[in-house]
Amino acid sequence: MFQDLLRMVIKVALASLVAGAIMTHFGITLETMMKFAGLTPDRLTELYQKGVAWALPNMLLGSLVIIPMWLLAALLRPPSRSSE
């Protein structure tokens, strides 16, 4: 399962690299895309900080419920038989 995830991440990274190289060849840069979208680096930083400020407390609060439930389910799960 981890190998499938890693393979997918590598494929996405390579596809992004190729797409970025093609876009750069045609004169499309990150700065032009941000200007087209009406964004600035300062605005992106602000949006990132707001996102983290919203997500982190909610993740911590949710983990107070999810982690004990996961641990309880793992402890109560019947032992699995090995297929040798």
N, CA, C and O atoms as a Maestro MAE file, in Angstrom:
{
 s_m_m2io_version
 :::
 2.0.0
}

f_m_ct {
 s_m_title
 :::
 protein
 m_atom[336] {
  # First column is atom index #
  i_m_mmod_type
  r_m_x_coord
  r_m_y_coord
  r_m_z_coord
  i_m_residue_number
  s_m_chain_name
  s_m_pdb_residue_name
  s_m_pdb_atom_name
  i_m_atomic_number
  :::
  1 25 0.823 -1.190 0.000 1 A "MET " " N  " 7
  2 3 0.000 0.000 0.000 1 A "MET " " CA " 6
  3 2 0.872 1.261 0.000 1 A "MET " " C  " 6
  4 15 0.589 2.219 -0.719 1 A "MET " " O  " 8
  5 25 1.942 1.249 0.819 2 A "PHE " " N  " 7
  6 3 2.842 2.392 0.864 2 A "PHE " " CA " 6
  7 2 3.542 2.570 -0.477 2 A "PHE " " C  " 6
  8 15 3.790 3.693 -0.915 2 A "PHE " " O  " 8
  9 25 3.862 1.438 -1.131 3 A "GLN " " N  " 7
  10 3 4.517 1.512 -2.442 3 A "GLN " " CA " 6
  11 2 3.598 2.149 -3.471 3 A "GLN " " C  " 6
  12 15 4.056 2.923 -4.313 3 A "GLN " " O  " 8
  13 25 2.310 1.837 -3.418 4 A "ASP " " N  " 7
  14 3 1.348 2.440 -4.343 4 A "ASP " " CA " 6
  15 2 1.256 3.951 -4.125 4 A "ASP " " C  " 6
  16 15 1.214 4.723 -5.083 4 A "ASP " " O  " 8
  17 25 1.225 4.357 -2.874 5 A "LEU " " N  " 7
  18 3 1.168 5.787 -2.555 5 A "LEU " " CA " 6
  19 2 2.430 6.493 -3.035 5 A "LEU " " C  " 6
  20 15 2.358 7.573 -3.621 5 A "LEU " " O  " 8
  21 25 3.587 5.882 -2.786 6 A "LEU " " N  " 7
  22 3 4.850 6.471 -3.215 6 A "LEU " " CA " 6
  23 2 4.921 6.560 -4.732 6 A "LEU " " C  " 6
  24 15 5.379 7.565 -5.275 6 A "LEU " " O  " 8
  25 25 4.477 5.526 -5.412 7 A "ARG " " N  " 7
  26 3 4.460 5.529 -6.878 7 A "ARG " " CA " 6
  27 2 3.561 6.646 -7.407 7 A "ARG " " C  " 6
  28 15 3.921 7.327 -8.367 7 A "ARG " " O  " 8
  29 25 2.406 6.836 -6.792 8 A "MET " " N  " 7
  30 3 1.492 7.890 -7.212 8 A "MET " " CA " 6
  31 2 2.097 9.266 -6.988 8 A "MET " " C  " 6
  32 15 1.969 10.146 -7.839 8 A "MET " " O  " 8
  33 25 2.760 9.464 -5.841 9 A "VAL " " N  " 7
  34 3 3.394 10.745 -5.535 9 A "VAL " " CA " 6
  35 2 4.497 11.040 -6.555 9 A "VAL " " C  " 6
  36 15 4.623 12.176 -7.012 9 A "VAL " " O  " 8
  37 25 5.279 10.051 -6.910 10 A "ILE " " N  " 7
  38 3 6.336 10.236 -7.908 10 A "ILE " " CA " 6
  39 2 5.747 10.592 -9.266 10 A "ILE " " C  " 6
  40 15 6.266 11.474 -9.950 10 A "ILE " " O  " 8
  41 25 4.675 9.924 -9.664 11 A "LYS " " N  " 7
  42 3 4.035 10.227 -10.945 11 A "LYS " " CA " 6
  43 2 3.491 11.651 -10.974 11 A "LYS " " C  " 6
  44 15 3.644 12.357 -11.971 11 A "LYS " " O  " 8
  45 25 2.859 12.074 -9.884 12 A "VAL " " N  " 7
  46 3 2.323 13.440 -9.825 12 A "VAL " " CA " 6
  47 2 3.458 14.452 -9.866 12 A "VAL " " C  " 6
  48 15 3.345 15.482 -10.531 12 A "VAL " " O  " 8
  49 25 4.558 14.171 -9.160 13 A "ALA " " N  " 7
  50 3 5.701 15.082 -9.156 13 A "ALA " " CA " 6
  51 2 6.302 15.201 -10.556 13 A "ALA " " C  " 6
  52 15 6.613 16.307 -10.998 13 A "ALA " " O  " 8
  53 25 6.469 14.088 -11.253 14 A "LEU " " N  " 7
  54 3 7.025 14.134 -12.605 14 A "LEU " " CA " 6
  55 2 6.087 14.841 -13.581 14 A "LEU " " C  " 6
  56 15 6.541 15.619 -14.421 14 A "LEU " " O  " 8
  57 25 4.799 14.581 -13.478 15 A "ALA " " N  " 7
  58 3 3.838 15.255 -14.351 15 A "ALA " " CA " 6
  59 2 3.834 16.756 -14.084 15 A "ALA " " C  " 6
  60 15 3.725 17.549 -15.019 15 A "ALA " " O  " 8
  61 25 3.952 17.155 -12.823 16 A "SER " " N  " 7
  62 3 4.003 18.576 -12.481 16 A "SER " " CA " 6
  63 2 5.263 19.222 -13.038 16 A "SER " " C  " 6
  64 15 5.227 20.351 -13.525 16 A "SER " " O  " 8
  65 25 6.365 18.508 -12.966 17 A "LEU " " N  " 7
  66 3 7.622 19.019 -13.500 17 A "LEU " " CA " 6
  67 2 7.536 19.234 -15.005 17 A "LEU " " C  " 6
  68 15 7.968 20.269 -15.512 17 A "LEU " " O  " 8
  69 25 6.988 18.274 -15.710 18 A "VAL " " N  " 7
  70 3 6.845 18.385 -17.169 18 A "VAL " " CA " 6
  71 2 5.888 19.518 -17.514 18 A "VAL " " C  " 6
  72 15 6.180 20.319 -18.402 18 A "VAL " " O  " 8
  73 25 4.756 19.599 -16.830 19 A "ALA " " N  " 7
  74 3 3.788 20.667 -17.105 19 A "ALA " " CA " 6
  75 2 4.401 22.035 -16.822 19 A "ALA " " C  " 6
  76 15 4.182 22.977 -17.584 19 A "ALA " " O  " 8
  77 25 5.162 22.157 -15.744 20 A "GLY " " N  " 7
  78 3 5.818 23.416 -15.421 20 A "GLY " " CA " 6
  79 2 6.853 23.807 -16.460 20 A "GLY " " C  " 6
  80 15 6.970 24.980 -16.814 20 A "GLY " " O  " 8
  81 25 7.603 22.833 -16.950 21 A "ALA " " N  " 7
  82 3 8.602 23.117 -17.983 21 A "ALA " " CA " 6
  83 2 7.936 23.580 -19.275 21 A "ALA " " C  " 6
  84 15 8.426 24.497 -19.934 21 A "ALA " " O  " 8
  85 25 6.833 22.953 -19.634 22 A "ILE " " N  " 7
  86 3 6.105 23.354 -20.846 22 A "ILE " " CA " 6
  87 2 5.531 24.752 -20.686 22 A "ILE " " C  " 6
  88 15 5.617 25.567 -21.605 22 A "ILE " " O  " 8
  89 25 4.948 25.036 -19.530 23 A "MET " " N  " 7
  90 3 4.384 26.366 -19.298 23 A "MET " " CA " 6
  91 2 5.468 27.436 -19.318 23 A "MET " " C  " 6
  92 15 5.252 28.522 -19.857 23 A "MET " " O  " 8
  93 25 6.629 27.144 -18.739 24 A "THR " " N  " 7
  94 3 7.744 28.095 -18.749 24 A "THR " " CA " 6
  95 2 8.215 28.348 -20.178 24 A "THR " " C  " 6
  96 15 8.572 29.474 -20.525 24 A "THR " " O  " 8
  97 25 8.217 27.320 -20.995 25 A "HIS " " N  " 7
  98 3 8.612 27.469 -22.393 25 A "HIS " " CA " 6
  99 2 7.706 28.469 -23.117 25 A "HIS " " C  " 6
  100 15 8.171 29.215 -23.978 25 A "HIS " " O  " 8
  101 25 6.441 28.485 -22.777 26 A "PHE " " N  " 7
  102 3 5.484 29.403 -23.405 26 A "PHE " " CA " 6
  103 2 5.380 30.741 -22.665 26 A "PHE " " C  " 6
  104 15 4.502 31.545 -22.980 26 A "PHE " " O  " 8
  105 25 6.249 30.991 -21.697 27 A "GLY " " N  " 7
  106 3 6.290 32.278 -21.018 27 A "GLY " " CA " 6
  107 2 5.318 32.423 -19.872 27 A "GLY " " C  " 6
  108 15 5.096 33.535 -19.394 27 A "GLY " " O  " 8
  109 25 4.735 31.336 -19.420 28 A "ILE " " N  " 7
  110 3 3.808 31.380 -18.284 28 A "ILE " " CA " 6
  111 2 4.616 31.090 -17.029 28 A "ILE " " C  " 6
  112 15 5.162 29.997 -16.882 28 A "ILE " " O  " 8
  113 25 4.696 32.052 -16.130 29 A "THR " " N  " 7
  114 3 5.457 31.889 -14.898 29 A "THR " " CA " 6
  115 2 4.531 31.944 -13.700 29 A "THR " " C  " 6
  116 15 3.349 32.268 -13.819 29 A "THR " " O  " 8
  117 25 5.088 31.625 -12.550 30 A "LEU " " N  " 7
  118 3 4.305 31.683 -11.317 30 A "LEU " " CA " 6
  119 2 3.822 33.103 -11.047 30 A "LEU " " C  " 6
  120 15 2.689 33.311 -10.615 30 A "LEU " " O  " 8
  121 25 4.688 34.073 -11.305 31 A "GLU " " N  " 7
  122 3 4.319 35.471 -11.070 31 A "GLU " " CA " 6
  123 2 3.151 35.898 -11.961 31 A "GLU " " C  " 6
  124 15 2.243 36.589 -11.498 31 A "GLU " " O  " 8
  125 25 3.165 35.491 -13.241 32 A "THR " " N  " 7
  126 3 2.066 35.873 -14.126 32 A "THR " " CA " 6
  127 2 0.768 35.179 -13.722 32 A "THR " " C  " 6
  128 15 -0.308 35.770 -13.814 32 A "THR " " O  " 8
  129 25 0.866 33.941 -13.280 33 A "MET " " N  " 7
  130 3 -0.337 33.218 -12.838 33 A "MET " " CA " 6
  131 2 -0.915 33.859 -11.569 33 A "MET " " C  " 6
  132 15 -2.132 33.987 -11.436 33 A "MET " " O  " 8
  133 25 -0.048 34.257 -10.650 34 A "MET " " N  " 7
  134 3 -0.523 34.902 -9.423 34 A "MET " " CA " 6
  135 2 -1.148 36.251 -9.742 34 A "MET " " C  " 6
  136 15 -2.177 36.613 -9.172 34 A "MET " " O  " 8
  137 25 -0.529 36.993 -10.650 35 A "LYS " " N  " 7
  138 3 -1.080 38.299 -11.021 35 A "LYS " " CA " 6
  139 2 -2.433 38.117 -11.706 35 A "LYS " " C  " 6
  140 15 -3.355 38.899 -11.470 35 A "LYS " " O  " 8
  141 25 -2.560 37.097 -12.550 36 A "PHE " " N  " 7
  142 3 -3.822 36.806 -13.232 36 A "PHE " " CA " 6
  143 2 -4.920 36.468 -12.223 36 A "PHE " " C  " 6
  144 15 -6.077 36.849 -12.398 36 A "PHE " " O  " 8
  145 25 -4.540 35.749 -11.166 37 A "ALA " " N  " 7
  146 3 -5.510 35.364 -10.140 37 A "ALA " " CA " 6
  147 2 -5.748 36.478 -9.124 37 A "ALA " " C  " 6
  148 15 -6.622 36.355 -8.265 37 A "ALA " " O  " 8
  149 25 -4.984 37.557 -9.213 38 A "GLY " " N  " 7
  150 3 -5.156 38.664 -8.286 38 A "GLY " " CA " 6
  151 2 -4.554 38.403 -6.920 38 A "GLY " " C  " 6
  152 15 -5.041 38.921 -5.914 38 A "GLY " " O  " 8
  153 25 -3.496 37.603 -6.876 39 A "LEU " " N  " 7
  154 3 -2.860 37.270 -5.603 39 A "LEU " " CA " 6
  155 2 -1.467 37.881 -5.524 39 A "LEU " " C  " 6
  156 15 -0.822 38.144 -6.539 39 A "LEU " " O  " 8
  157 25 -1.031 38.094 -4.313 40 A "THR " " N  " 7
  158 3 0.330 38.548 -4.053 40 A "THR " " CA " 6
  159 2 0.972 37.560 -3.080 40 A "THR " " C  " 6
  160 15 0.262 36.813 -2.408 40 A "THR " " O  " 8
  161 25 2.291 37.545 -2.995 41 A "PRO " " N  " 7
  162 3 2.928 36.657 -2.008 41 A "PRO " " CA " 6
  163 2 2.472 36.944 -0.576 41 A "PRO " " C  " 6
  164 15 2.321 36.025 0.229 41 A "PRO " " O  " 8
  165 25 2.252 38.229 -0.264 42 A "ASP " " N  " 7
  166 3 1.768 38.569 1.076 42 A "ASP " " CA " 6
  167 2 0.370 38.004 1.329 42 A "ASP " " C  " 6
  168 15 0.082 37.510 2.419 42 A "ASP " " O  " 8
  169 25 -0.490 38.081 0.320 43 A "ARG " " N  " 7
  170 3 -1.854 37.558 0.459 43 A "ARG " " CA " 6
  171 2 -1.831 36.037 0.618 43 A "ARG " " C  " 6
  172 15 -2.600 35.486 1.406 43 A "ARG " " O  " 8
  173 25 -0.952 35.354 -0.128 44 A "LEU " " N  " 7
  174 3 -0.834 33.901 0.013 44 A "LEU " " CA " 6
  175 2 -0.354 33.526 1.411 44 A "LEU " " C  " 6
  176 15 -0.840 32.561 2.001 44 A "LEU " " O  " 8
  177 25 0.596 34.285 1.937 45 A "THR " " N  " 7
  178 3 1.083 34.037 3.294 45 A "THR " " CA " 6
  179 2 -0.044 34.234 4.308 45 A "THR " " C  " 6
  180 15 -0.188 33.450 5.246 45 A "THR " " O  " 8
  181 25 -0.830 35.274 4.115 46 A "GLU " " N  " 7
  182 3 -1.950 35.535 5.017 46 A "GLU " " CA " 6
  183 2 -2.981 34.404 4.953 46 A "GLU " " C  " 6
  184 15 -3.471 33.953 5.987 46 A "GLU " " O  " 8
  185 25 -3.308 33.949 3.746 47 A "LEU " " N  " 7
  186 3 -4.262 32.855 3.598 47 A "LEU " " CA " 6
  187 2 -3.736 31.573 4.232 47 A "LEU " " C  " 6
  188 15 -4.492 30.831 4.859 47 A "LEU " " O  " 8
  189 25 -2.445 31.315 4.069 48 A "TYR " " N  " 7
  190 3 -1.824 30.132 4.669 48 A "TYR " " CA " 6
  191 2 -1.924 30.197 6.195 48 A "TYR " " C  " 6
  192 15 -2.292 29.215 6.839 48 A "TYR " " O  " 8
  193 25 -1.599 31.345 6.763 49 A "GLN " " N  " 7
  194 3 -1.642 31.497 8.215 49 A "GLN " " CA " 6
  195 2 -3.061 31.349 8.750 49 A "GLN " " C  " 6
  196 15 -3.276 30.745 9.801 49 A "GLN " " O  " 8
  197 25 -4.028 31.904 8.020 50 A "LYS " " N  " 7
  198 3 -5.429 31.749 8.455 50 A "LYS " " CA " 6
  199 2 -5.861 30.291 8.378 50 A "LYS " " C  " 6
  200 15 -6.579 29.805 9.252 50 A "LYS " " O  " 8
  201 25 -5.428 29.598 7.339 51 A "GLY " " N  " 7
  202 3 -5.775 28.187 7.192 51 A "GLY " " CA " 6
  203 2 -5.200 27.338 8.311 51 A "GLY " " C  " 6
  204 15 -5.889 26.479 8.861 51 A "GLY " " O  " 8
  205 25 -3.945 27.574 8.648 52 A "VAL " " N  " 7
  206 3 -3.317 26.829 9.740 52 A "VAL " " CA " 6
  207 2 -3.984 27.179 11.067 52 A "VAL " " C  " 6
  208 15 -4.224 26.300 11.895 52 A "VAL " " O  " 8
  209 25 -4.284 28.458 11.268 53 A "ALA " " N  " 7
  210 3 -4.928 28.882 12.517 53 A "ALA " " CA " 6
  211 2 -6.311 28.248 12.671 53 A "ALA " " C  " 6
  212 15 -6.762 28.026 13.794 53 A "ALA " " O  " 8
  213 25 -6.983 27.956 11.570 54 A "TRP " " N  " 7
  214 3 -8.292 27.299 11.651 54 A "TRP " " CA " 6
  215 2 -8.141 25.786 11.787 54 A "TRP " " C  " 6
  216 15 -8.842 25.160 12.582 54 A "TRP " " O  " 8
  217 25 -7.224 25.197 11.012 55 A "ALA " " N  " 7
  218 3 -7.132 23.747 10.946 55 A "ALA " " CA " 6
  219 2 -6.487 23.125 12.182 55 A "ALA " " C  " 6
  220 15 -6.957 22.092 12.661 55 A "ALA " " O  " 8
  221 25 -5.447 23.715 12.695 56 A "LEU " " N  " 7
  222 3 -4.711 23.099 13.799 56 A "LEU " " CA " 6
  223 2 -5.566 22.864 15.044 56 A "LEU " " C  " 6
  224 15 -5.550 21.752 15.573 56 A "LEU " " O  " 8
  225 25 -6.309 23.851 15.537 57 A "PRO " " N  " 7
  226 3 -7.150 23.571 16.720 57 A "PRO " " CA " 6
  227 2 -8.215 22.502 16.442 57 A "PRO " " C  " 6
  228 15 -8.519 21.686 17.312 57 A "PRO " " O  " 8
  229 25 -8.779 22.511 15.228 58 A "ASN " " N  " 7
  230 3 -9.785 21.501 14.904 58 A "ASN " " CA " 6
  231 2 -9.177 20.109 14.802 58 A "ASN " " C  " 6
  232 15 -9.801 19.127 15.205 58 A "ASN " " O  " 8
  233 25 -7.964 20.016 14.266 59 A "MET " " N  " 7
  234 3 -7.300 18.716 14.201 59 A "MET " " CA " 6
  235 2 -6.980 18.188 15.591 59 A "MET " " C  " 6
  236 15 -7.175 17.006 15.874 59 A "MET " " O  " 8
  237 25 -6.489 19.065 16.452 60 A "LEU " " N  " 7
  238 3 -6.180 18.638 17.817 60 A "LEU " " CA " 6
  239 2 -7.435 18.215 18.571 60 A "LEU " " C  " 6
  240 15 -7.418 17.217 19.291 60 A "LEU " " O  " 8
  241 25 -8.512 18.960 18.414 61 A "LEU " " N  " 7
  242 3 -9.768 18.615 19.072 61 A "LEU " " CA " 6
  243 2 -10.305 17.276 18.549 61 A "LEU " " C  " 6
  244 15 -10.745 16.432 19.330 61 A "LEU " " O  " 8
  245 25 -10.268 17.093 17.261 62 A "GLY " " N  " 7
  246 3 -10.731 15.835 16.684 62 A "GLY " " CA " 6
  247 2 -9.875 14.660 17.110 62 A "GLY " " C  " 6
  248 15 -10.387 13.559 17.311 62 A "GLY " " O  " 8
  249 25 -8.568 14.883 17.251 63 A "SER " " N  " 7
  250 3 -7.687 13.782 17.651 63 A "SER " " CA " 6
  251 2 -7.970 13.317 19.076 63 A "SER " " C  " 6
  252 15 -7.675 12.175 19.426 63 A "SER " " O  " 8
  253 25 -8.541 14.197 19.898 64 A "LEU " " N  " 7
  254 3 -8.909 13.783 21.259 64 A "LEU " " CA " 6
  255 2 -10.017 12.737 21.249 64 A "LEU " " C  " 6
  256 15 -10.180 11.997 22.219 64 A "LEU " " O  " 8
  257 25 -10.764 12.674 20.181 65 A "VAL " " N  " 7
  258 3 -11.831 11.684 20.058 65 A "VAL " " CA " 6
  259 2 -11.371 10.497 19.207 65 A "VAL " " C  " 6
  260 15 -11.599 9.344 19.572 65 A "VAL " " O  " 8
  261 25 -10.728 10.781 18.084 66 A "ILE " " N  " 7
  262 3 -10.388 9.740 17.108 66 A "ILE " " CA " 6
  263 2 -9.306 8.794 17.628 66 A "ILE " " C  " 6
  264 15 -9.435 7.580 17.474 66 A "ILE " " O  " 8
  265 25 -8.256 9.315 18.233 67 A "ILE " " N  " 7
  266 3 -7.147 8.458 18.665 67 A "ILE " " CA " 6
  267 2 -7.578 7.450 19.729 67 A "ILE " " C  " 6
  268 15 -7.222 6.279 19.600 67 A "ILE " " O  " 8
  269 25 -8.320 7.826 20.768 68 A "PRO " " N  " 7
  270 3 -8.785 6.794 21.715 68 A "PRO " " CA " 6
  271 2 -9.713 5.762 21.060 68 A "PRO " " C  " 6
  272 15 -9.653 4.578 21.391 68 A "PRO " " O  " 8
  273 25 -10.568 6.208 20.132 69 A "MET " " N  " 7
  274 3 -11.442 5.246 19.449 69 A "MET " " CA " 6
  275 2 -10.622 4.270 18.608 69 A "MET " " C  " 6
  276 15 -10.907 3.073 18.591 69 A "MET " " O  " 8
  277 25 -9.609 4.775 17.915 70 A "TRP " " N  " 7
  278 3 -8.751 3.917 17.102 70 A "TRP " " CA " 6
  279 2 -7.991 2.927 17.978 70 A "TRP " " C  " 6
  280 15 -7.880 1.746 17.651 70 A "TRP " " O  " 8
  281 25 -7.472 3.426 19.093 71 A "LEU " " N  " 7
  282 3 -6.732 2.564 20.008 71 A "LEU " " CA " 6
  283 2 -7.634 1.475 20.581 71 A "LEU " " C  " 6
  284 15 -7.226 0.317 20.674 71 A "LEU " " O  " 8
  285 25 -8.843 1.836 20.963 72 A "LEU " " N  " 7
  286 3 -9.789 0.855 21.496 72 A "LEU " " CA " 6
  287 2 -10.136 -0.188 20.435 72 A "LEU " " C  " 6
  288 15 -10.178 -1.382 20.734 72 A "LEU " " O  " 8
  289 25 -10.381 0.245 19.214 73 A "ALA " " N  " 7
  290 3 -10.695 -0.694 18.134 73 A "ALA " " CA " 6
  291 2 -9.510 -1.613 17.861 73 A "ALA " " C  " 6
  292 15 -9.705 -2.799 17.597 73 A "ALA " " O  " 8
  293 25 -8.281 -1.091 17.919 74 A "ALA " " N  " 7
  294 3 -7.101 -1.916 17.684 74 A "ALA " " CA " 6
  295 2 -6.921 -2.942 18.795 74 A "ALA " " C  " 6
  296 15 -6.508 -4.072 18.536 74 A "ALA " " O  " 8
  297 25 -7.224 -2.558 20.020 75 A "LEU " " N  " 7
  298 3 -7.080 -3.488 21.139 75 A "LEU " " CA " 6
  299 2 -8.151 -4.571 21.129 75 A "LEU " " C  " 6
  300 15 -7.891 -5.702 21.542 75 A "LEU " " O  " 8
  301 25 -9.355 -4.236 20.662 76 A "LEU " " N  " 7
  302 3 -10.455 -5.204 20.678 76 A "LEU " " CA " 6
  303 2 -10.538 -6.042 19.406 76 A "LEU " " C  " 6
  304 15 -11.352 -6.963 19.332 76 A "LEU " " O  " 8
  305 25 -9.725 -5.748 18.418 77 A "ARG " " N  " 7
  306 3 -9.735 -6.502 17.176 77 A "ARG " " CA " 6
  307 2 -9.230 -7.908 17.434 77 A "ARG " " C  " 6
  308 15 -8.220 -8.091 18.113 77 A "ARG " " O  " 8
  309 25 -9.934 -8.918 16.890 78 A "PRO " " N  " 7
  310 3 -9.467 -10.287 17.096 78 A "PRO " " CA " 6
  311 2 -8.123 -10.500 16.393 78 A "PRO " " C  " 6
  312 15 -7.851 -9.872 15.369 78 A "PRO " " O  " 8
  313 25 -7.294 -11.373 16.931 79 A "PRO " " N  " 7
  314 3 -5.979 -11.607 16.303 79 A "PRO " " CA " 6
  315 2 -6.144 -12.189 14.903 79 A "PRO " " C  " 6
  316 15 -7.018 -13.022 14.662 79 A "PRO " " O  " 8
  317 25 -5.314 -11.750 14.009 80 A "SER " " N  " 7
  318 3 -5.395 -12.248 12.627 80 A "SER " " CA " 6
  319 2 -4.480 -13.464 12.477 80 A "SER " " C  " 6
  320 15 -3.453 -13.587 13.144 80 A "SER " " O  " 8
  321 25 -4.892 -14.354 11.576 81 A "ARG " " N  " 7
  322 3 -4.097 -15.556 11.329 81 A "ARG " " CA " 6
  323 2 -3.116 -15.255 10.212 81 A "ARG " " C  " 6
  324 15 -3.467 -14.637 9.208 81 A "ARG " " O  " 8
  325 25 -1.897 -15.696 10.397 82 A "SER " " N  " 7
  326 3 -0.896 -15.495 9.358 82 A "SER " " CA " 6
  327 2 -1.084 -16.556 8.274 82 A "SER " " C  " 6
  328 15 -1.392 -17.710 8.574 82 A "SER " " O  " 8
  329 25 -0.899 -16.163 7.026 83 A "SER " " N  " 7
  330 3 -1.077 -17.092 5.916 83 A "SER " " CA " 6
  331 2 0.306 -17.565 5.458 83 A "SER " " C  " 6
  332 15 0.937 -16.968 4.587 83 A "SER " " O  " 8
  333 25 0.758 -18.683 6.091 84 A "GLU " " N  " 7
  334 3 2.076 -19.235 5.765 84 A "GLU " " CA " 6
  335 2 1.930 -20.463 4.944 84 A "GLU " " C  " 6
  336 15 2.929 -21.076 4.568 84 A "GLU " " O  " 8
  :::
 }
 m_bond[335] {
  # First column is bond index #
  i_m_from
  i_m_to
  i_m_order
  :::
  1 1 2 1
  2 2 3 1
  3 3 4 2
  4 3 5 1
  5 5 6 1
  6 6 7 1
  7 7 8 2
  8 7 9 1
  9 9 10 1
  10 10 11 1
  11 11 12 2
  12 11 13 1
  13 13 14 1
  14 14 15 1
  15 15 16 2
  16 15 17 1
  17 17 18 1
  18 18 19 1
  19 19 20 2
  20 19 21 1
  21 21 22 1
  22 22 23 1
  23 23 24 2
  24 23 25 1
  25 25 26 1
  26 26 27 1
  27 27 28 2
  28 27 29 1
  29 29 30 1
  30 30 31 1
  31 31 32 2
  32 31 33 1
  33 33 34 1
  34 34 35 1
  35 35 36 2
  36 35 37 1
  37 37 38 1
  38 38 39 1
  39 39 40 2
  40 39 41 1
  41 41 42 1
  42 42 43 1
  43 43 44 2
  44 43 45 1
  45 45 46 1
  46 46 47 1
  47 47 48 2
  48 47 49 1
  49 49 50 1
  50 50 51 1
  51 51 52 2
  52 51 53 1
  53 53 54 1
  54 54 55 1
  55 55 56 2
  56 55 57 1
  57 57 58 1
  58 58 59 1
  59 59 60 2
  60 59 61 1
  61 61 62 1
  62 62 63 1
  63 63 64 2
  64 63 65 1
  65 65 66 1
  66 66 67 1
  67 67 68 2
  68 67 69 1
  69 69 70 1
  70 70 71 1
  71 71 72 2
  72 71 73 1
  73 73 74 1
  74 74 75 1
  75 75 76 2
  76 75 77 1
  77 77 78 1
  78 78 79 1
  79 79 80 2
  80 79 81 1
  81 81 82 1
  82 82 83 1
  83 83 84 2
  84 83 85 1
  85 85 86 1
  86 86 87 1
  87 87 88 2
  88 87 89 1
  89 89 90 1
  90 90 91 1
  91 91 92 2
  92 91 93 1
  93 93 94 1
  94 94 95 1
  95 95 96 2
  96 95 97 1
  97 97 98 1
  98 98 99 1
  99 99 100 2
  100 99 101 1
  101 101 102 1
  102 102 103 1
  103 103 104 2
  104 103 105 1
  105 105 106 1
  106 106 107 1
  107 107 108 2
  108 107 109 1
  109 109 110 1
  110 110 111 1
  111 111 112 2
  112 111 113 1
  113 113 114 1
  114 114 115 1
  115 115 116 2
  116 115 117 1
  117 117 118 1
  118 118 119 1
  119 119 120 2
  120 119 121 1
  121 121 122 1
  122 122 123 1
  123 123 124 2
  124 123 125 1
  125 125 126 1
  126 126 127 1
  127 127 128 2
  128 127 129 1
  129 129 130 1
  130 130 131 1
  131 131 132 2
  132 131 133 1
  133 133 134 1
  134 134 135 1
  135 135 136 2
  136 135 137 1
  137 137 138 1
  138 138 139 1
  139 139 140 2
  140 139 141 1
  141 141 142 1
  142 142 143 1
  143 143 144 2
  144 143 145 1
  145 145 146 1
  146 146 147 1
  147 147 148 2
  148 147 149 1
  149 149 150 1
  150 150 151 1
  151 151 152 2
  152 151 153 1
  153 153 154 1
  154 154 155 1
  155 155 156 2
  156 155 157 1
  157 157 158 1
  158 158 159 1
  159 159 160 2
  160 159 161 1
  161 161 162 1
  162 162 163 1
  163 163 164 2
  164 163 165 1
  165 165 166 1
  166 166 167 1
  167 167 168 2
  168 167 169 1
  169 169 170 1
  170 170 171 1
  171 171 172 2
  172 171 173 1
  173 173 174 1
  174 174 175 1
  175 175 176 2
  176 175 177 1
  177 177 178 1
  178 178 179 1
  179 179 180 2
  180 179 181 1
  181 181 182 1
  182 182 183 1
  183 183 184 2
  184 183 185 1
  185 185 186 1
  186 186 187 1
  187 187 188 2
  188 187 189 1
  189 189 190 1
  190 190 191 1
  191 191 192 2
  192 191 193 1
  193 193 194 1
  194 194 195 1
  195 195 196 2
  196 195 197 1
  197 197 198 1
  198 198 199 1
  199 199 200 2
  200 199 201 1
  201 201 202 1
  202 202 203 1
  203 203 204 2
  204 203 205 1
  205 205 206 1
  206 206 207 1
  207 207 208 2
  208 207 209 1
  209 209 210 1
  210 210 211 1
  211 211 212 2
  212 211 213 1
  213 213 214 1
  214 214 215 1
  215 215 216 2
  216 215 217 1
  217 217 218 1
  218 218 219 1
  219 219 220 2
  220 219 221 1
  221 221 222 1
  222 222 223 1
  223 223 224 2
  224 223 225 1
  225 225 226 1
  226 226 227 1
  227 227 228 2
  228 227 229 1
  229 229 230 1
  230 230 231 1
  231 231 232 2
  232 231 233 1
  233 233 234 1
  234 234 235 1
  235 235 236 2
  236 235 237 1
  237 237 238 1
  238 238 239 1
  239 239 240 2
  240 239 241 1
  241 241 242 1
  242 242 243 1
  243 243 244 2
  244 243 245 1
  245 245 246 1
  246 246 247 1
  247 247 248 2
  248 247 249 1
  249 249 250 1
  250 250 251 1
  251 251 252 2
  252 251 253 1
  253 253 254 1
  254 254 255 1
  255 255 256 2
  256 255 257 1
  257 257 258 1
  258 258 259 1
  259 259 260 2
  260 259 261 1
  261 261 262 1
  262 262 263 1
  263 263 264 2
  264 263 265 1
  265 265 266 1
  266 266 267 1
  267 267 268 2
  268 267 269 1
  269 269 270 1
  270 270 271 1
  271 271 272 2
  272 271 273 1
  273 273 274 1
  274 274 275 1
  275 275 276 2
  276 275 277 1
  277 277 278 1
  278 278 279 1
  279 279 280 2
  280 279 281 1
  281 281 282 1
  282 282 283 1
  283 283 284 2
  284 283 285 1
  285 285 286 1
  286 286 287 1
  287 287 288 2
  288 287 289 1
  289 289 290 1
  290 290 291 1
  291 291 292 2
  292 291 293 1
  293 293 294 1
  294 294 295 1
  295 295 296 2
  296 295 297 1
  297 297 298 1
  298 298 299 1
  299 299 300 2
  300 299 301 1
  301 301 302 1
  302 302 303 1
  303 303 304 2
  304 303 305 1
  305 305 306 1
  306 306 307 1
  307 307 308 2
  308 307 309 1
  309 309 310 1
  310 310 311 1
  311 311 312 2
  312 311 313 1
  313 313 314 1
  314 314 315 1
  315 315 316 2
  316 315 317 1
  317 317 318 1
  318 318 319 1
  319 319 320 2
  320 319 321 1
  321 321 322 1
  322 322 323 1
  323 323 324 2
  324 323 325 1
  325 325 326 1
  326 326 327 1
  327 327 328 2
  328 327 329 1
  329 329 330 1
  330 330 331 1
  331 331 332 2
  332 331 333 1
  333 333 334 1
  334 334 335 1
  335 335 336 2
  :::
 }
}
